[in-house]
């Protein structure tokens, strides 16, 4: 059986974030897409869910440049743990390889292919749609996001030689030129970016700075990818449920078992078959939420700790050091620099 492609909630929030910037609230967009609001507590969405979301948001905004604008605003938060690995890449070509490897953690609704040439290389995007045909805004957002990501990875302006789309233009050409600063062709055999090899292979200065931190994140991303590849769904379902109920008093294993319609013993046995435990899943949710919330400079460390169910700062510090090998404050300083230059 072939499983339908899914997307991470970070990519869902990319769509909703642009809708909010255009004056649309989440409830309105979700209702127009025929998606329940409690679906936002899930860890991942089926690809058709986000296709409906793209269609609804673009229609309600009445903005032909909706996808391009959403893509240009993509930053580290949109790429979750993958963004931290990118910051240690030795070259932009290596960074694109990281995106290829961990693409599924963001969305497995498509894949990237690099076609190398003598002086230039094509980065081609192959969509993997579900029952619904992709909105052109989805494709445009992906290519705009690649350009945006390369700029905060390299800390300098990046312009492709050429841009191709397999669909007809959905807005004026000035909008495309503003985003890509390159010739744009439509109704082509594929969608992609033509990039200079010299730019792709130039050494990046920050590679060694983030190397140790990226190694921790890569181990975590690899484990996530293995779970996704083997469709080990119970722990992901449990993690999503825990994340939606995380607070000063985290949910217990008994509460989780009841919510999932299982006995505690059955839940423990099925998690054991996946080589994990309820405590491990809870720990993983806390780790992921901590990484997300530390990206918000307005959140205090004490507030984050309490929201993750730590009564005091000291146990939060110990847990965070176990996750990342550093303190929350040091981690926040290390990952905030690339964001400020995006």
Secondary structure as GFF3:
##gff-version 3
##sequence-region A 1 342
A	DSSP	beta_strand	6	8	.	.	.	ID=ss1
A	DSSP	alpha_helix	9	21	.	.	.	ID=ss2
A	DSSP	alpha_helix	26	32	.	.	.	ID=ss3
A	DSSP	three_ten_helix	37	41	.	.	.	ID=ss4
A	DSSP	beta_strand	44	46	.	.	.	ID=ss5
A	DSSP	alpha_helix	47	61	.	.	.	ID=ss6
A	DSSP	alpha_helix	66	72	.	.	.	ID=ss7
A	DSSP	three_ten_helix	76	79	.	.	.	ID=ss8
A	DSSP	alpha_helix	80	86	.	.	.	ID=ss9
A	DSSP	alpha_helix	92	106	.	.	.	ID=ss10
A	DSSP	beta_strand	110	116	.	.	.	ID=ss11
A	DSSP	beta_strand	120	127	.	.	.	ID=ss12
A	DSSP	alpha_helix	136	154	.	.	.	ID=ss13
A	DSSP	beta_strand	162	164	.	.	.	ID=ss14
A	DSSP	alpha_helix	173	180	.	.	.	ID=ss15
A	DSSP	beta_strand	183	185	.	.	.	ID=ss16
A	DSSP	beta_strand	191	196	.	.	.	ID=ss17
A	DSSP	alpha_helix	197	201	.	.	.	ID=ss18
A	DSSP	alpha_helix	211	229	.	.	.	ID=ss19
A	DSSP	alpha_helix	233	245	.	.	.	ID=ss20
A	DSSP	alpha_helix	253	259	.	.	.	ID=ss21
A	DSSP	alpha_helix	264	273	.	.	.	ID=ss22
A	DSSP	alpha_helix	278	294	.	.	.	ID=ss23
A	DSSP	alpha_helix	301	307	.	.	.	ID=ss24
A	DSSP	alpha_helix	313	324	.	.	.	ID=ss25
A	DSSP	alpha_helix	328	340	.	.	.	ID=ss26
###
